[in-house]
Every structure is written in structure tokens, then in C-alpha cells.
């Protein structure tokens, strides 16, 4: 199954050989607090460690008055 076939099957709620995942790395990479974490951990480590992933996810919310 190609990645395109997998994605289309998933949005049709059909069974796939594995779950497709899209990783977007751009958001927040200019934040000083993100850059500090990036010096210590790789992107994969941050994505696979729940505590780090939570911290990175919440960084923009702590810095900016977002409502979403």
C-alpha cells in the first residue's frame, strides 16, 4: 500500500496496513524555549517522550494569548 493509498483509505475509514502519520515540524521552532530543548534532545526524542512532547506542545500557549 502506498502512502497515498493508505491516507485515502484512512479518511474513508477503511482498514489499512498501518496508521498514517503526518509530522509537522515548523510550528514554534523559533521559540527560545524550544531551541533550548532542541540542544538537549533530538526531534524524535521530543516526539516520543510524553513529558517533552507535552512541554513543546504547550510552549506557544504559554507565550501567546491564543484561544484555540
OpenMM code with the backbone's topology and positions (N, CA, C; nanometers):
from openmm import Vec3, app, unit

residues = "UNK UNK UNK UNK UNK UNK UNK UNK UNK UNK UNK UNK UNK UNK UNK UNK UNK UNK UNK UNK UNK UNK UNK UNK UNK UNK UNK UNK UNK UNK UNK UNK UNK UNK UNK UNK UNK UNK UNK UNK UNK UNK UNK UNK UNK UNK UNK UNK UNK UNK UNK UNK UNK UNK UNK UNK UNK UNK UNK UNK UNK UNK UNK UNK UNK UNK UNK UNK".split()
positions = [
    Vec3(0.0858, -0.1181, 0.0000),
    Vec3(0.0000, 0.0000, 0.0000),
    Vec3(0.0899, 0.1237, 0.0000),
    Vec3(0.0666, 0.2147, -0.0928),
    Vec3(0.1465, 0.3378, -0.0969),
    Vec3(0.0983, 0.4331, 0.0118),
    Vec3(0.1769, 0.5343, 0.0402),
    Vec3(0.1366, 0.6318, 0.1420),
    Vec3(0.0087, 0.7038, 0.1003),
    Vec3(-0.0050, 0.7303, -0.0276),
    Vec3(-0.1274, 0.7956, -0.0770),
    Vec3(-0.2491, 0.7050, -0.0583),
    Vec3(-0.2339, 0.5784, -0.0961),
    Vec3(-0.3437, 0.4824, -0.0791),
    Vec3(-0.3811, 0.4679, 0.0681),
    Vec3(-0.2792, 0.4634, 0.1536),
    Vec3(-0.3018, 0.4499, 0.2972),
    Vec3(-0.3792, 0.5697, 0.3511),
    Vec3(-0.3377, 0.6884, 0.3120),
    Vec3(-0.4053, 0.8098, 0.3586),
    Vec3(-0.5504, 0.8122, 0.3124),
    Vec3(-0.5726, 0.7858, 0.1840),
    Vec3(-0.7092, 0.7893, 0.1305),
    Vec3(-0.7973, 0.6824, 0.1942),
    Vec3(-0.7426, 0.5641, 0.2162),
    Vec3(-0.8197, 0.4585, 0.2830),
    Vec3(-0.8555, 0.5000, 0.4253),
    Vec3(-0.7623, 0.5647, 0.4927),
    Vec3(-0.7874, 0.6082, 0.6300),
    Vec3(-0.9002, 0.7099, 0.6362),
    Vec3(-0.9005, 0.8080, 0.5474),
    Vec3(-1.0071, 0.9086, 0.5537),
    Vec3(-1.1419, 0.8514, 0.5101),
    Vec3(-1.1388, 0.7360, 0.4412),
    Vec3(-1.2636, 0.6661, 0.4080),
    Vec3(-1.3012, 0.5660, 0.5173),
    Vec3(-1.2205, 0.5631, 0.6236),
    Vec3(-1.2390, 0.4723, 0.7371),
    Vec3(-1.2286, 0.3255, 0.6972),
    Vec3(-1.1421, 0.2991, 0.6022),
    Vec3(-1.1151, 0.1621, 0.5598),
    Vec3(-0.9929, 0.1096, 0.6346),
    Vec3(-0.9813, -0.0200, 0.6428),
    Vec3(-0.8686, -0.0818, 0.7118),
    Vec3(-0.7394, -0.0581, 0.6324),
    Vec3(-0.6314, -0.0281, 0.7044),
    Vec3(-0.5013, -0.0054, 0.6407),
    Vec3(-0.3966, -0.0959, 0.7045),
    Vec3(-0.2829, -0.1084, 0.6394),
    Vec3(-0.1753, -0.1919, 0.6930),
    Vec3(-0.1077, -0.1282, 0.8141),
    Vec3(-0.1142, 0.0022, 0.8226),
    Vec3(-0.0646, 0.0749, 0.9408),
    Vec3(-0.1261, 0.2141, 0.9403),
    Vec3(-0.1177, 0.2823, 1.0531),
    Vec3(-0.1770, 0.4150, 1.0668),
    Vec3(-0.0856, 0.5199, 1.0047),
    Vec3(-0.1376, 0.6006, 0.9126),
    Vec3(-0.0547, 0.7070, 0.8557),
    Vec3(-0.0369, 0.8208, 0.9563),
    Vec3(0.0822, 0.8764, 0.9573),
    Vec3(0.1119, 0.9863, 1.0493),
    Vec3(0.1803, 1.0972, 0.9709),
    Vec3(0.1354, 1.2191, 0.9946),
    Vec3(0.1982, 1.3351, 0.9330),
    Vec3(0.2635, 1.4152, 1.0443),
    Vec3(0.3913, 1.4397, 1.0339),
    Vec3(0.4642, 1.5138, 1.1355),
    Vec3(0.4979, 1.6509, 1.0801),
    Vec3(0.4461, 1.7527, 1.1463),
    Vec3(0.4756, 1.8897, 1.1049),
    Vec3(0.5736, 1.9484, 1.2055),
    Vec3(0.6893, 1.9885, 1.1597),
    Vec3(0.7954, 2.0322, 1.2496),
    Vec3(0.8120, 2.1835, 1.2567),
    Vec3(0.7429, 2.2603, 1.1780),
    Vec3(0.7706, 2.4025, 1.1712),
    Vec3(0.7237, 2.4826, 1.2919),
    Vec3(0.6077, 2.4552, 1.3413),
    Vec3(0.5464, 2.5396, 1.4438),
    Vec3(0.6361, 2.5524, 1.5667),
    Vec3(0.6671, 2.6741, 1.6043),
    Vec3(0.7383, 2.7019, 1.7281),
    Vec3(0.8886, 2.6851, 1.7258),
    Vec3(0.9455, 2.6499, 1.6121),
    Vec3(1.0889, 2.6205, 1.6152),
    Vec3(1.1763, 2.7433, 1.6335),
    Vec3(1.1177, 2.8613, 1.6336),
    Vec3(1.1948, 2.9831, 1.6579),
    Vec3(1.1886, 3.0243, 1.8051),
    Vec3(1.1033, 2.9599, 1.8837),
    Vec3(1.0889, 2.9968, 2.0245),
    Vec3(1.2161, 2.9612, 2.1017),
    Vec3(1.2646, 3.0531, 2.1840),
    Vec3(1.3869, 3.0258, 2.2605),
    Vec3(1.3744, 2.9012, 2.3484),
    Vec3(1.2577, 2.8804, 2.4074),
    Vec3(1.2403, 2.7632, 2.4941),
    Vec3(1.2440, 2.6320, 2.4140),
    Vec3(1.1959, 2.6368, 2.2902),
    Vec3(1.2044, 2.5187, 2.2032),
    Vec3(1.3502, 2.4948, 2.1634),
    Vec3(1.4196, 2.6008, 2.1268),
    Vec3(1.5600, 2.5877, 2.0865),
    Vec3(1.6455, 2.5325, 2.2003),
    Vec3(1.6133, 2.5711, 2.3238),
    Vec3(1.6873, 2.5195, 2.4393),
    Vec3(1.6663, 2.3685, 2.4536),
    Vec3(1.5427, 2.3236, 2.4351),
    Vec3(1.5159, 2.1794, 2.4410),
    Vec3(1.5835, 2.1054, 2.3261),
    Vec3(1.5847, 2.1684, 2.2093),
    Vec3(1.6433, 2.1054, 2.0908),
    Vec3(1.7941, 2.0846, 2.1069),
    Vec3(1.8578, 2.1664, 2.1890),
    Vec3(2.0007, 2.1474, 2.2155),
    Vec3(2.0261, 2.0186, 2.2928),
    Vec3(1.9285, 1.9782, 2.3746),
    Vec3(1.9442, 1.8594, 2.4592),
    Vec3(1.8869, 1.7325, 2.3972),
    Vec3(1.7803, 1.7476, 2.3180),
    Vec3(1.7073, 1.6311, 2.2671),
    Vec3(1.6865, 1.6413, 2.1164),
    Vec3(1.6829, 1.5267, 2.0510),
    Vec3(1.6516, 1.5246, 1.9077),
    Vec3(1.5008, 1.5418, 1.8895),
    Vec3(1.4598, 1.5710, 1.7667),
    Vec3(1.3171, 1.5840, 1.7383),
    Vec3(1.2435, 1.4548, 1.7733),
    Vec3(1.3023, 1.3418, 1.7373),
    Vec3(1.2389, 1.2123, 1.7645),
    Vec3(1.2262, 1.1891, 1.9146),
    Vec3(1.3292, 1.2230, 1.9909),
    Vec3(1.3210, 1.2078, 2.1369),
    Vec3(1.2085, 1.2931, 2.1940),
    Vec3(1.1964, 1.4158, 2.1449),
    Vec3(1.0897, 1.5036, 2.1947),
    Vec3(0.9524, 1.4504, 2.1555),
    Vec3(0.9419, 1.3938, 2.0374),
    Vec3(0.8130, 1.3417, 1.9917),
    Vec3(0.7746, 1.2127, 2.0635),
    Vec3(0.8728, 1.1321, 2.1018),
    Vec3(0.8442, 1.0021, 2.1618),
    Vec3(0.8445, 1.0022, 2.3141),
    Vec3(0.8789, 1.1140, 2.3757),
    Vec3(0.8786, 1.1239, 2.5217),
    Vec3(0.7592, 1.2085, 2.5628),
    Vec3(0.6591, 1.1477, 2.6264),
    Vec3(0.5361, 1.2219, 2.6578),
    Vec3(0.5583, 1.3542, 2.7314),
    Vec3(0.6482, 1.3561, 2.8279),
    Vec3(0.6722, 1.4793, 2.9039),
    Vec3(0.7283, 1.5897, 2.8141),
    Vec3(0.8226, 1.5537, 2.7277),
    Vec3(0.8816, 1.6525, 2.6369),
    Vec3(0.7811, 1.6964, 2.5310),
    Vec3(0.7057, 1.6019, 2.4774),
    Vec3(0.6048, 1.6355, 2.3766),
    Vec3(0.5007, 1.7307, 2.4346),
    Vec3(0.4613, 1.7071, 2.5583),
    Vec3(0.3653, 1.7958, 2.6246),
    Vec3(0.4244, 1.9345, 2.6422),
    Vec3(0.5471, 1.9399, 2.6883),
    Vec3(0.6140, 2.0683, 2.7100),
    Vec3(0.6240, 2.1480, 2.5800),
    Vec3(0.6660, 2.0831, 2.4726),
    Vec3(0.6794, 2.1503, 2.3432),
    Vec3(0.5431, 2.1972, 2.2919),
    Vec3(0.4417, 2.1138, 2.3091),
    Vec3(0.3070, 2.1477, 2.2630),
    Vec3(0.2517, 2.2698, 2.3349),
    Vec3(0.2802, 2.2820, 2.4630),
    Vec3(0.2252, 2.3920, 2.5426),
    Vec3(0.3063, 2.5211, 2.5340),
    Vec3(0.4266, 2.5165, 2.4821),
    Vec3(0.5110, 2.6366, 2.4768),
    Vec3(0.4430, 2.7563, 2.4103),
    Vec3(0.3846, 2.7430, 2.2919),
    Vec3(0.3200, 2.8603, 2.2302),
    Vec3(0.2009, 2.9118, 2.3115),
    Vec3(0.1300, 2.8201, 2.3777),
    Vec3(0.0143, 2.8615, 2.4574),
    Vec3(0.0561, 2.9428, 2.5796),
    Vec3(0.1727, 2.9127, 2.6334),
    Vec3(0.2231, 2.9880, 2.7485),
    Vec3(0.2772, 3.1245, 2.7066),
    Vec3(0.3244, 3.1346, 2.5839),
    Vec3(0.3881, 3.2570, 2.5363),
    Vec3(0.2903, 3.3560, 2.4737),
    Vec3(0.1886, 3.3053, 2.4057),
    Vec3(0.0966, 3.3915, 2.3309),
    Vec3(-0.0468, 3.3756, 2.3809),
    Vec3(-0.1256, 3.4831, 2.3751),
    Vec3(-0.2652, 3.4754, 2.4203),
    Vec3(-0.3555, 3.4107, 2.3141),
    Vec3(-0.3381, 3.2812, 2.2934),
    Vec3(-0.4165, 3.2100, 2.1924),
    Vec3(-0.5477, 3.1608, 2.2529),
    Vec3(-0.6485, 3.1490, 2.1689),
    Vec3(-0.7774, 3.0998, 2.2173),
    Vec3(-0.8148, 2.9660, 2.1551),
    Vec3(-0.7206, 2.9019, 2.0920),
    Vec3(-0.7511, 2.7724, 2.0288),
    Vec3(-0.6494, 2.6684, 2.0693),
] * unit.nanometer
topology = app.Topology()
chain = topology.addChain("A")
for resn in residues:
    res = topology.addResidue(resn, chain)
    for name in ("N", "CA", "C"):
        topology.addAtom(name, app.Element.getBySymbol(name[0]), res)
